[in-house]
Amino acid sequence: MEQTLDESAKAFAEGVAYNAYWNDLAQWSYTAWYAGFALGAALLILFVVLPRRTESVIVPAGPKRLLYALSSYRSAMLHGGGILLLVLCAVSSQSEVDHARGFLADQDRRYEAMLKKLGAKGDKEAARRAQYMYMPRGNSLIYVTAGNPALAADYIWLTSQQYVVNSFRRGQKFEMLLKFYDTLMELEPHWTEAAINAGKVLSALEQDRYAVEKFYIRAIVNNPGNHRLAYEAGRLFVVPPLNPQVRKDYSRRAAGWFQRVIDQLKTQPTVEGRERFISELQDLIARLSVESQSYEIADQLLLKNVKDAKNSRAMREISARDWLNARSLLMSSRIQERVDAFKAQKLHFPLELTPMFKAIRGDRLFRDFDENGIPLDAYGFPFRYDAVSGMVTSHGADLRRSIQSVVIVRNMIEMFQRENQSRNPATLQELQAWVRTHYANPQSSPTPAITDALGIDLNVIDSPFGKAWDYDAASGVITLPPESDAKILFKNADRLMDEFAPELQ
């Protein structure tokens, strides 16, 4: 206990000495600043007072001789005094900025503390009033604007913009702005451009995308034929969530909104670019359907895009490659259903898939088989099966995912090298420990792209194709299997394009 007190007293004494040192230094800095200012002013005064020296002037004797001797330094005095005063002015201005910045920061901290105190009491209305001193109540705004709702809506919109630029994330910004925008929609329900921009602002403030979706739904009810509102509502759920468990629901909701957009566009007069926009939405819906495991929908939409002669060749080629993935995942899910049915009947997983393949041969979904009658996925690779877990996977789909995942793992290796004097991880286990330690800090949480590629546990050891990455510690390079080459992996996409080429002529 005494030792603890001694250490605390020692730390306190060091802190006092440290503060005293900087206080003394600050006092001397004021003296130095005024001394420098006096020196700079004196140099400029001498520049004005000293006569200009010329060769034809005879230097008199006495005190004036000294002035004429200093006149040769007039130019240096001008430059030296001017530069010194400019530097001191810059220091003074920066000090004022730092002082004001510190004052504003302290003011913001006190303001935040007050808002938290009001929020703890449960008085949300008082917290809102503390953030913005005047909010129109009842019909007061209608009276002020002489019954002109459009003018009142303009006032609410301009006021909300002023509120947005002032400490954007401070206090209960979402609740406050939502009240602004709901009032705006009540005054001018058909001002869709404002509703779209308001939704974007709200989505930047609130991580709960369902709360922002409710705002869009209210605007859509007032404007049922406007497809842009439905499109923006769908875009809320396109960005992968931080929580992978809700990703399927996000993908379903986004696909549902985009399908609504397509249905609305098809009922409207044809305009330039409409068909292309619909095709792009169908492609996006197909990708989202894969994420939500709605493989049949993705299979149909992507194949439709491949056959559509109105689409560019580049888009048809992309759709063909995505179709390989969707069809392979659909095929593996069909086999998985049979494996699960076997488990339900026999109470154990089958030791191999051969008994399943006899029934599969009659399924039109499976088109290619090897010489032994084993079905191949859309990429042309056999399916992988784990008899212990009963999991059926498409080797081609896993290879495609490995191409995306290896980019993230290679970035992790480069980050490790930067923090360890260019040293490569000795093993992937060492890289794994470093990655989890690095992202344990809340300030450096993993992005949705990282969690999507590596999983929520940030696994950099195992690859998507069922085994550890082929890692060379000497070079710090991960090597993918030869079949991961794009020409090999997507060879059937070219075959699919050629298969439908006559239909497109």
C-alpha positions as CSV (number, residue, x, y, z in Angstrom):
1,M,0.0,0.0,0.0
2,E,2.8,2.4,0.9
3,Q,4.5,1.6,-2.4
4,T,1.3,2.4,-4.3
5,L,1.0,5.7,-2.5
6,D,4.7,6.5,-3.2
7,E,4.2,5.8,-6.9
8,S,1.0,7.9,-7.0
9,A,2.8,10.8,-5.2
10,K,5.7,10.5,-7.6
11,A,3.4,10.6,-10.6
12,F,1.6,13.6,-9.2
13,A,4.8,15.4,-8.5
14,E,6.0,14.7,-12.1
15,G,2.8,16.0,-13.5
16,V,3.1,19.2,-11.4
17,A,6.7,19.7,-12.6
18,Y,5.7,19.0,-16.2
19,N,2.9,21.6,-16.1
20,A,5.1,24.1,-14.3
21,Y,7.8,23.7,-17.0
22,W,5.3,24.4,-19.8
23,N,3.7,27.3,-17.9
24,D,7.2,28.9,-17.6
25,L,7.8,28.2,-21.2
26,A,4.5,29.8,-22.2
27,Q,5.4,33.0,-20.2
28,W,8.8,33.3,-21.9
29,S,7.1,32.8,-25.2
30,Y,5.0,35.9,-24.7
31,T,8.2,37.8,-23.9
32,A,9.9,36.4,-26.9
33,W,7.0,37.3,-29.1
34,Y,7.0,41.0,-28.0
35,A,10.8,41.2,-28.3
36,G,10.6,39.8,-31.8
37,F,7.8,42.3,-32.7
38,A,9.9,45.2,-31.3
39,L,12.9,44.0,-33.3
40,G,10.9,43.7,-36.5
41,A,9.4,47.2,-36.0
42,A,12.8,48.7,-35.3
43,L,14.2,47.2,-38.5
44,L,11.4,48.7,-40.6
45,I,11.8,52.1,-38.8
46,L,15.5,52.1,-39.6
47,F,14.8,51.3,-43.2
48,V,12.6,54.4,-43.4
49,V,15.0,56.7,-41.4
50,L,18.3,55.7,-42.9
51,P,19.3,57.7,-46.0
52,R,19.8,55.9,-49.3
53,R,23.5,55.5,-49.9
54,T,24.9,56.7,-53.2
55,E,28.5,56.9,-54.5
56,S,28.3,60.7,-55.2
57,V,27.4,61.6,-51.6
58,I,30.3,62.7,-49.4
59,V,30.0,61.0,-46.0
60,P,30.3,63.7,-43.2
61,A,32.2,63.2,-40.1
62,G,30.6,62.6,-36.7
63,P,27.4,60.6,-35.8
64,K,26.0,60.8,-39.3
65,R,28.9,58.6,-40.5
66,L,27.3,55.7,-38.6
67,L,24.0,56.2,-40.3
68,Y,25.6,56.2,-43.7
69,A,27.5,53.1,-42.8
70,L,24.2,51.3,-41.9
71,S,22.5,52.5,-45.0
72,S,24.2,49.7,-47.0
73,Y,22.0,47.3,-45.0
74,R,18.7,49.0,-45.7
75,S,17.5,46.2,-48.1
76,A,18.4,43.5,-45.5
77,M,16.5,45.5,-42.8
78,L,13.4,45.7,-45.0
79,H,13.3,42.0,-45.8
80,G,14.3,40.9,-42.3
81,G,11.9,43.1,-40.5
82,G,9.0,42.3,-42.9
83,I,9.5,38.5,-42.7
84,L,9.8,38.6,-38.9
85,L,6.6,40.6,-38.5
86,L,4.8,38.3,-41.0
87,V,5.9,35.2,-39.1
88,L,4.8,36.8,-35.8
89,C,1.4,37.7,-37.3
90,A,1.0,34.1,-38.5
91,V,1.8,32.8,-35.0
92,S,-0.6,35.2,-33.4
93,S,-3.4,34.3,-35.9
94,Q,-2.8,30.6,-35.3
95,S,-2.9,31.1,-31.6
96,E,-6.3,32.8,-31.9
97,V,-7.6,30.0,-34.0
98,D,-6.4,27.3,-31.6
99,H,-7.9,29.3,-28.7
100,A,-11.3,29.6,-30.5
101,R,-11.1,25.9,-31.5
102,G,-10.6,24.9,-28.0
103,F,-13.4,27.1,-26.8
104,L,-15.8,25.6,-29.4
105,A,-14.7,22.1,-28.5
106,D,-15.4,22.8,-24.8
107,Q,-18.7,24.3,-25.7
108,D,-19.7,21.2,-27.8
109,R,-18.7,18.9,-24.9
110,R,-20.9,20.9,-22.5
111,Y,-23.7,20.9,-25.1
112,E,-23.4,17.1,-25.5
113,A,-23.5,16.6,-21.7
114,M,-26.7,18.7,-21.5
115,L,-28.3,16.7,-24.3
116,K,-27.4,13.4,-22.6
117,K,-28.8,14.6,-19.3
118,L,-32.1,15.6,-21.0
119,G,-32.2,12.3,-22.8
120,A,-31.6,10.4,-19.6
121,K,-34.7,12.1,-18.1
122,G,-36.8,10.7,-21.0
123,D,-37.9,14.2,-22.1
124,K,-37.2,13.8,-25.9
125,E,-39.1,17.0,-26.7
126,A,-37.0,19.0,-24.4
127,A,-33.9,17.5,-26.0
128,R,-35.1,18.5,-29.4
129,R,-35.9,22.1,-28.3
130,A,-32.4,22.3,-26.9
131,Q,-31.0,21.4,-30.3
132,Y,-33.1,23.8,-32.2
133,M,-34.8,26.7,-30.4
134,Y,-37.8,27.2,-32.6
135,M,-39.9,24.6,-34.3
136,P,-43.3,25.7,-35.6
137,R,-46.2,24.3,-33.6
138,G,-49.7,23.5,-34.7
139,N,-50.8,25.8,-37.6
140,S,-48.5,28.6,-36.8
141,L,-46.4,28.1,-39.9
142,I,-49.5,28.2,-42.1
143,Y,-50.5,31.5,-40.6
144,V,-47.0,32.9,-41.0
145,T,-46.9,31.9,-44.7
146,A,-50.4,33.2,-45.3
147,G,-51.8,29.7,-46.0
148,N,-49.2,28.9,-48.7
149,P,-48.0,25.3,-48.0
150,A,-45.4,25.5,-50.8
151,L,-43.8,28.5,-49.1
152,A,-44.0,26.8,-45.7
153,A,-42.3,23.7,-47.2
154,D,-39.5,25.8,-48.6
155,Y,-39.0,27.3,-45.1
156,I,-38.8,23.9,-43.5
157,W,-36.4,22.6,-46.2
158,L,-34.0,25.6,-45.8
159,T,-34.2,25.4,-42.0
160,S,-33.3,21.7,-42.1
161,Q,-30.3,22.4,-44.4
162,Q,-29.0,24.9,-41.9
163,Y,-29.5,22.3,-39.2
164,V,-27.7,19.6,-41.2
165,V,-24.5,21.7,-41.7
166,N,-24.3,22.6,-38.0
167,S,-22.6,19.8,-36.1
168,F,-24.0,17.0,-38.3
169,R,-23.8,14.1,-35.9
170,R,-24.4,15.9,-32.6
171,G,-27.3,15.0,-30.4
172,Q,-30.5,13.4,-31.6
173,K,-29.9,14.5,-35.2
174,F,-32.0,11.7,-36.8
175,E,-35.1,12.2,-34.7
176,M,-34.8,16.0,-35.2
177,L,-34.4,15.9,-38.9
178,L,-37.1,13.2,-39.3
179,K,-39.5,15.6,-37.7
180,F,-38.4,18.3,-40.2
181,Y,-38.9,16.0,-43.1
182,D,-42.2,14.5,-42.0
183,T,-43.5,18.1,-41.6
184,L,-42.1,18.9,-45.1
185,M,-43.9,15.9,-46.6
186,E,-47.2,16.9,-44.9
187,L,-46.9,20.4,-46.4
188,E,-45.8,19.4,-49.9
189,P,-46.5,15.6,-50.3
190,H,-45.5,15.5,-54.0
191,W,-42.1,17.2,-53.6
192,T,-40.3,13.9,-54.4
193,E,-36.9,15.5,-55.0
194,A,-36.8,16.8,-51.5
195,A,-38.0,13.4,-50.1
196,I,-35.1,11.6,-52.0
197,N,-32.5,14.0,-50.7
198,A,-34.0,13.8,-47.2
199,G,-33.8,10.0,-47.2
200,K,-30.1,10.2,-48.2
201,V,-29.4,12.5,-45.3
202,L,-31.3,10.2,-42.9
203,S,-29.4,7.1,-44.1
204,A,-26.1,8.8,-43.4
205,L,-27.2,9.5,-39.8
206,E,-28.9,6.2,-38.9
207,Q,-27.5,2.7,-39.2
208,D,-31.0,1.2,-38.8
209,R,-32.0,1.1,-42.4
210,Y,-35.5,0.0,-41.6
211,A,-36.2,3.3,-39.9
212,V,-35.2,5.2,-43.0
213,E,-37.2,2.8,-45.1
214,K,-40.3,3.8,-43.1
215,F,-39.7,7.5,-44.2
216,Y,-39.5,6.4,-47.9
217,I,-42.7,4.3,-47.5
218,R,-44.6,7.4,-46.3
219,A,-43.3,9.3,-49.3
220,I,-44.2,6.4,-51.6
221,V,-47.8,6.3,-50.3
222,N,-48.2,10.0,-51.3
223,N,-46.5,9.3,-54.7
224,P,-47.3,5.7,-55.7
225,G,-46.4,6.1,-59.3
226,N,-42.9,7.5,-58.7
227,H,-40.3,4.8,-59.3
228,R,-37.4,6.9,-58.0
229,L,-38.6,6.7,-54.4
230,A,-38.8,2.9,-54.7
231,Y,-35.4,2.8,-56.2
232,E,-33.8,4.8,-53.4
233,A,-35.6,2.6,-50.8
234,G,-34.0,-0.4,-52.5
235,R,-30.6,1.2,-52.5
236,L,-30.8,1.4,-48.7
237,F,-30.3,-2.4,-48.5
238,V,-27.8,-2.9,-51.3
239,V,-24.7,-2.1,-49.2
240,P,-23.8,-5.2,-47.1
241,P,-24.7,-4.8,-43.4
242,L,-22.1,-5.0,-40.7
243,N,-24.1,-7.9,-39.2
244,P,-23.9,-10.8,-41.7
245,Q,-27.0,-12.5,-40.1
246,V,-29.3,-9.9,-41.6
247,R,-27.8,-9.9,-45.0
248,K,-30.3,-12.3,-46.5
249,D,-33.2,-10.1,-45.4
250,Y,-31.4,-7.0,-46.7
251,S,-31.0,-8.7,-50.1
252,R,-34.6,-9.8,-50.2
253,R,-35.9,-6.3,-49.4
254,A,-33.6,-4.7,-52.0
255,A,-34.7,-7.2,-54.6
256,G,-38.3,-6.6,-53.7
257,W,-38.0,-2.8,-54.1
258,F,-36.2,-3.1,-57.4
259,Q,-38.8,-5.5,-58.8
260,R,-41.4,-2.8,-57.9
261,V,-39.4,-0.3,-59.9
262,I,-39.4,-2.6,-62.9
263,D,-43.1,-3.2,-62.7
264,Q,-43.7,0.6,-62.5
265,L,-41.4,1.3,-65.5
266,K,-43.2,-1.3,-67.6
267,T,-46.5,0.5,-67.2
268,Q,-45.1,3.9,-68.2
269,P,-44.4,5.2,-71.7
270,T,-41.2,4.0,-73.3
271,V,-38.3,6.4,-73.0
272,E,-34.7,6.2,-74.1
273,G,-32.6,4.1,-71.8
274,R,-35.6,2.4,-70.1
275,E,-34.9,-1.1,-71.3
276,R,-31.2,-0.8,-70.5
277,F,-32.1,0.4,-67.0
278,I,-34.5,-2.5,-66.5
279,S,-31.8,-5.0,-67.6
280,E,-29.4,-3.5,-65.1
281,L,-32.0,-3.8,-62.4
282,Q,-32.7,-7.4,-63.3
283,D,-29.0,-8.2,-63.1
284,L,-28.8,-6.5,-59.7
285,I,-31.8,-8.5,-58.5
286,A,-30.2,-11.7,-59.7
287,R,-27.0,-10.9,-57.6
288,L,-29.2,-10.1,-54.6
289,S,-31.1,-13.3,-55.1
290,V,-27.9,-15.3,-54.9
291,E,-27.0,-13.5,-51.6
292,S,-30.5,-14.4,-50.3
293,Q,-30.2,-18.0,-51.6
294,S,-33.1,-17.5,-54.0
295,Y,-31.1,-19.3,-56.7
296,E,-34.0,-20.1,-59.0
297,I,-34.9,-16.4,-59.4
298,A,-31.3,-15.6,-60.1
299,D,-31.0,-18.4,-62.6
300,Q,-34.0,-17.2,-64.6
301,L,-33.1,-13.5,-64.6
302,L,-29.5,-14.0,-65.6
303,L,-30.4,-16.4,-68.4
304,K,-32.9,-13.9,-69.6
305,N,-30.3,-11.2,-69.7
306,V,-28.0,-13.5,-71.7
307,K,-30.7,-14.1,-74.3
308,D,-31.8,-10.5,-74.5
309,A,-30.5,-9.1,-77.8
310,K,-31.0,-5.5,-76.6
311,N,-28.2,-5.9,-74.1
312,S,-24.6,-5.1,-75.0
313,R,-22.2,-8.0,-75.4
314,A,-20.3,-6.9,-72.3
315,M,-23.4,-7.1,-70.2
316,R,-24.4,-10.4,-71.7
317,E,-21.0,-11.8,-70.9
318,I,-21.1,-10.6,-67.3
319,S,-24.6,-12.1,-66.9
320,A,-23.3,-15.4,-68.4
321,R,-20.6,-15.6,-65.8
322,D,-23.0,-14.8,-63.0
323,W,-25.4,-17.4,-64.4
324,L,-22.7,-20.1,-64.0
325,N,-22.5,-19.2,-60.3
326,A,-26.3,-19.1,-59.8
327,R,-26.9,-22.3,-61.7
328,S,-24.1,-24.1,-59.8
329,L,-25.4,-23.0,-56.4
330,L,-28.9,-24.0,-57.5
331,M,-27.7,-27.5,-58.5
332,S,-25.8,-28.0,-55.3
333,S,-28.9,-26.9,-53.3
334,R,-30.9,-29.6,-55.1
335,I,-28.4,-32.3,-54.2
336,Q,-28.3,-31.0,-50.7
337,E,-32.1,-31.4,-50.4
338,R,-31.7,-35.1,-51.3
339,V,-28.9,-35.5,-48.8
340,D,-31.0,-33.9,-46.1
341,A,-33.9,-36.2,-47.0
342,F,-31.6,-39.2,-46.8
343,K,-30.5,-38.1,-43.3
344,A,-34.1,-37.7,-42.2
345,Q,-34.9,-41.2,-43.3
346,K,-31.7,-43.1,-42.4
347,L,-30.7,-40.9,-39.4
348,H,-27.2,-40.5,-40.9
349,F,-25.6,-38.8,-43.9
350,P,-24.8,-40.9,-47.0
351,L,-21.2,-42.0,-47.2
352,E,-21.1,-40.9,-50.9
353,L,-23.3,-39.1,-53.4
354,T,-23.5,-41.9,-56.0
355,P,-26.9,-43.2,-54.8
356,M,-28.2,-39.6,-55.4
357,F,-27.0,-39.3,-58.9
358,K,-29.3,-41.9,-60.5
359,A,-32.4,-39.8,-59.7
360,I,-30.5,-36.6,-60.7
361,R,-30.0,-37.8,-64.3
362,G,-33.6,-37.2,-65.0
363,D,-33.5,-33.6,-63.7
364,R,-33.2,-31.1,-66.6
365,L,-31.3,-28.8,-64.3
366,F,-28.2,-31.1,-64.7
367,R,-26.9,-31.0,-68.2
368,D,-23.2,-32.2,-68.0
369,F,-21.9,-35.5,-66.6
370,D,-18.4,-37.0,-66.7
371,E,-17.5,-40.4,-68.1
372,N,-18.6,-42.1,-64.9
373,G,-22.1,-40.5,-64.9
374,I,-21.1,-38.0,-62.1
375,P,-22.9,-34.7,-62.6
376,L,-20.9,-31.6,-63.1
377,D,-21.7,-28.1,-62.0
378,A,-22.2,-25.3,-64.5
379,Y,-18.5,-24.5,-64.5
380,G,-17.7,-28.1,-65.5
381,F,-16.3,-29.2,-62.1
382,P,-17.6,-32.1,-59.9
383,F,-19.4,-31.3,-56.7
384,R,-17.6,-31.7,-53.4
385,Y,-19.2,-33.6,-50.5
386,D,-18.3,-33.8,-46.9
387,A,-19.8,-37.0,-45.4
388,V,-19.2,-35.8,-41.9
389,S,-21.1,-32.6,-42.1
390,G,-23.3,-33.7,-45.0
391,M,-22.5,-30.5,-46.9
392,V,-22.6,-30.4,-50.7
393,T,-20.8,-27.5,-52.5
394,S,-20.0,-26.5,-56.0
395,H,-16.3,-26.5,-56.7
396,G,-16.7,-23.9,-59.4
397,A,-18.7,-21.5,-57.1
398,D,-16.1,-22.0,-54.4
399,L,-13.3,-21.2,-56.8
400,R,-15.0,-18.0,-57.9
401,R,-15.5,-17.0,-54.3
402,S,-11.8,-17.8,-53.6
403,I,-10.7,-15.3,-56.3
404,Q,-12.6,-12.6,-54.4
405,S,-11.5,-13.7,-50.9
406,V,-7.8,-14.0,-51.8
407,V,-7.6,-10.3,-52.6
408,I,-8.7,-9.5,-49.0
409,V,-6.2,-12.0,-47.6
410,R,-3.4,-10.5,-49.7
411,N,-4.3,-7.1,-48.4
412,M,-4.0,-8.5,-44.8
413,I,-0.5,-9.8,-45.6
414,E,0.5,-6.3,-46.9
415,M,-0.9,-4.7,-43.7
416,F,1.1,-7.1,-41.6
417,Q,4.2,-6.3,-43.5
418,R,3.8,-2.6,-43.0
419,E,3.5,-3.0,-39.3
420,N,6.3,-5.6,-39.0
421,Q,9.3,-4.0,-40.9
422,S,8.4,-5.7,-44.2
423,R,8.5,-9.2,-42.6
424,N,6.2,-11.8,-44.0
425,P,3.9,-13.8,-41.6
426,A,5.7,-17.0,-40.8
427,T,2.5,-18.9,-40.9
428,L,-1.2,-18.2,-41.7
429,Q,-1.8,-18.8,-38.0
430,E,0.4,-15.9,-37.1
431,L,-1.5,-13.8,-39.7
432,Q,-4.8,-14.9,-38.2
433,A,-3.7,-13.8,-34.7
434,W,-2.6,-10.5,-36.0
435,V,-5.8,-9.8,-38.0
436,R,-8.0,-10.6,-35.0
437,T,-5.9,-8.4,-32.7
438,H,-5.9,-5.6,-35.3
439,Y,-9.7,-5.6,-35.8
440,A,-10.4,-6.0,-32.0
441,N,-9.9,-2.2,-31.8
442,P,-13.4,-0.6,-32.3
443,Q,-11.7,2.3,-34.2
444,S,-10.5,-0.2,-36.9
445,S,-13.5,-2.5,-37.2
446,P,-13.7,-4.6,-40.4
447,T,-15.7,-3.4,-43.4
448,P,-18.6,-5.4,-44.8
449,A,-16.4,-6.4,-47.7
450,I,-13.9,-8.0,-45.3
451,T,-16.5,-9.8,-43.2
452,D,-18.2,-11.0,-46.4
453,A,-15.0,-12.5,-47.7
454,L,-13.5,-13.9,-44.5
455,G,-16.6,-14.5,-42.4
456,I,-17.6,-12.9,-39.1
457,D,-14.6,-14.8,-37.4
458,L,-12.1,-13.2,-39.9
459,N,-10.7,-16.6,-41.0
460,V,-7.6,-16.0,-43.1
461,I,-6.4,-19.6,-42.9
462,D,-9.1,-21.6,-44.7
463,S,-10.0,-21.0,-48.3
464,P,-13.6,-21.3,-49.7
465,F,-12.7,-24.5,-51.6
466,G,-12.3,-26.7,-48.5
467,K,-8.7,-26.4,-47.5
468,A,-6.0,-24.0,-46.3
469,W,-4.6,-21.4,-48.7
470,D,-1.4,-22.4,-50.5
471,Y,0.8,-19.9,-48.7
472,D,4.6,-19.5,-49.2
473,A,6.1,-17.8,-46.2
474,A,9.4,-16.9,-48.0
475,S,7.7,-14.8,-50.6
476,G,4.5,-13.9,-48.7
477,V,2.4,-15.0,-51.7
478,I,-0.8,-17.1,-51.8
479,T,-1.2,-19.2,-54.9
480,L,-4.6,-20.2,-56.2
481,P,-5.1,-23.6,-58.0
482,P,-4.6,-23.7,-61.8
483,E,-8.4,-24.0,-62.4
484,S,-8.9,-20.6,-60.9
485,D,-7.6,-19.0,-64.1
486,A,-10.4,-17.0,-65.6
487,K,-10.1,-18.7,-69.0
488,I,-10.6,-22.1,-67.4
489,L,-13.1,-21.1,-64.8
490,F,-15.4,-19.2,-67.2
491,K,-15.0,-21.4,-70.3
492,N,-18.7,-22.5,-70.1
493,A,-19.8,-18.8,-70.1
494,D,-18.4,-18.5,-73.7
495,R,-20.1,-21.7,-74.6
496,L,-23.4,-20.3,-73.3
497,M,-22.9,-17.1,-75.3
498,D,-22.3,-19.1,-78.5
499,E,-25.3,-21.3,-77.7
500,F,-27.7,-18.4,-77.9
501,A,-25.9,-16.5,-80.7
502,P,-28.3,-17.6,-83.4
503,E,-31.3,-16.4,-81.4
504,L,-29.7,-12.9,-81.3
505,Q,-29.1,-12.4,-84.9
